[in-house]
Amino acid sequence: MGNRFFRLFSLLSFTFLMLSTSLFAEEVAYQPALYATFWALVPPVVAIVLALITKEVYSSLFIGILVGGLFYSGFTFEGTMVHILQDGFIKVLADSYNVGILIFLVILGGMVCLMNAAGGSRAFGVWASKRIKSRVGAQLATILLGCLIFVDDYFNCLTVGSVMRPVTDKHNVSRAKLAYLIDSTAAPICIIAPISSWAAAVTGFVPGEDGFSVFIHAIPYNFYALFTIAMMLLLVFFGVDYGPMKKHEDNALNGDLFTTEDRSFVTEEAKVSSKGSVLDLVIPIAVLIICCVTGMIYSGGFFSGSSFVEAFSNSDASVGLALGSIFAIVITIAFYSLRKVLTFHDCMNAIPEGFKAMVPAIIILTFAWTLKSMTDSLGAAPYVAGIMETSAAGLMNMLPAIIFVVGCGLAFATGTSWGTFGILIPIVVAVFENDPQMMIIAISSCMAGAVCGDHCSPISDTTIMASAGAQSNHVNHVYTQLPYALTVAGITFISYVIVGYTRNIFLALPFGVIVLFGFLFYVRLRGTQKSMATAN
C-alpha cells in the first residue's frame, strides 16, 4: 500500500513538475501576434492623440495602456488585466530606477515647500523684483537659471520652476510660457552639457568607442538643442509669440496667467516665515546641487578610485539624485532650525505638503512608465531597429536626417529619450564604424531626434516635470509648446541634410540660425502689420 502510494505521489509530482516547467517556458517564450509590427507604436499614439483632443491626460494615458494590454493578450480579458497590472503598474513601480526617481521627486517637493515656508522664495522674489524690471528680464533670468542647472533635467525643471514662478507671475508671463522656457532649458541643455546625467547615459550606449570623447565631439552637431536655445532667446528679444502660446501670453498681459479654468495643479500658499532671506533660498539650492553631484559621482565609483569624468559617465542618476536629495533636505532642515527661521515641527509638516504637491506629476509619470512598458512588450524597439537597418543601404548622406526623424518619432511615441539612445546609437555605431566623422554626425542626429521627440511628447517625463515645475496645466503646456518645437525640428532636419552631404558644420549651423532668425522676424512683422490694420 505504502509502495503504491509512493509511486502515485511520485507520478503526480513528476506530472506537476512537467506541467509547471512547460507553463513557465510557455510564459517566457510567449510573443504576441502583433510583436515588432507597426501596431507596437499604436498605444502611445492613441494616448497622445486623445490627450491633445480631450485635454485630459489621466484617462488618455490609461486608454493607451488598455490598448497595449489588449494587443498583447490577443484581446482576452484575463490576459489584458494581468499584463496591465503585473507587467505594467506593478513592474514599473517595483523598478529600482523608477523608485529612485519617485523618491527624488517627493524630497524635492519637500525642499520646495521648505524654501517657501521659510520665506526664501518670497525674499528672492522681492530681491529679484528690484533688479528685474520687465517681462523680458524675467524670461531671460529663467533661461539663465535653466542653463546654469545642467546636472539633471528633473532637477532643472522643478528647481527653476519653484524659484522663477513668483518672478514671472509678477511680470505677467503665462504659466504655459514659463513651462516652455523650463522644458527648453532642461533636456536641450543637459544633452550638450558634458557633466550631466544625460551625458552619462549617452556615453554608456556607445559600444567599442570612447563614449565621453564621442559625446564632446557631437555637441556642435546637436542642432536641435542649439537651435532651441537660439529660439528661446529670439522669442524673448523679439517679443513675439505665435500659435496657441500667443493666446496664453495675451491673456497673461490682462492678468490671466492660466487661460484655462483648471487650477488643480496649483498648490495652496502655506504659512510663510517673516524671517526669511534670499540666503534661505540660495543656500538650500546650492547644497542640493552639491549633494546631487556628489551622489552621482559616488554612484559612479568616484570614491572607489574612478576619475571624476569616469564616475560621471558610469553614474546612476536615480541613485545619485535620491542620495543627494536626502542629504540636502536633512542639511536644509538643520540650517533652518539653527537659524530659527522654521521650527523642527514646521519643517516636518512641509515634507508631506511637498509630497501632495508632487502627486499629479507622480501619477502621470507612473501612467507614462506603464504605457512605455506596454510598448516594449509589443516589440517597438526591434520594429524600429529593423526599419533603421534596412534603410541604411544607399542613403548614407541622408542618414543623419533620417535618423533624426526616426529618433523624433520613437521618443515622441514612447516618451523616453534614453530608450531612444539605447535603440539607435548602437545601430549608428555599427553602420559608420569605418567613417568616424559621419558616426559623430549620426550620433548627434540621434540625440537631437530623441530630445526633440521627448520635448514634444505629452507622455515624456521631462515634459511632465516642466508642467509640474511651472504649475501649468500639462496638456496646455504640450499644446502651446508643440508649434515652437516643430519649427525648430523642421530647421534641424534641413540642417542635417546639409551636413550629411557637405560634412561642414560651418555651413549647416549658421544656415539654421539665419533661417530661424528670418522666420521669427517674419512672424513679428506680420503681427505688427495685423496690429496696425486693427488699429486703423
Secondary structure, DSSP 8 states (H G I E B T S, - for coil): -HHHHHHHHHHHHHHHHHHHHHHHHHHHH---TTTTSGGGGHHHHHHHHHHHHH--HHHHHHHHHHHHHHHHHTS-HHHHHHHHIIIIIIHHHH-HHHHHHHHHHHHHHHHHHHHHHTTHHHHHHHHHHHH--SHHHHHHHHHHHHHH--S-HHHHHHHHHHHHHHHHHHTT--HHHHHHHHHHTTHHHHTT-SSSHHHHHHHTT-TTS-HHHHHHHHGGG-HHHHHHHHHHHHHHHHT---THHHHHHHHHHTT-SSSSS--TT--------TT--THHHHHHHHHHHHHHHHHHHHHTTGGGT--HHHHHHT--HHHHHHHHHHHHHHHHHHHHHHHTSS-HHHHHHHHHHHHHHHHHHHHHHHHHHHHHHHHHHTTHHHHHHHHHHHHSTT-TTTHHHHHHHHHHHHHHHH--HHHHHHHHHHHHHHHTTT-HHHHHHHHHHHHHHHHHHHHH-TT-HHHHHHHHHHT--HHHHHHHHHHHHHHHHHHHHHHHHHHHHH--HHHHHHHHHHHHHHHHHHHHHHHHHHHHHHH-
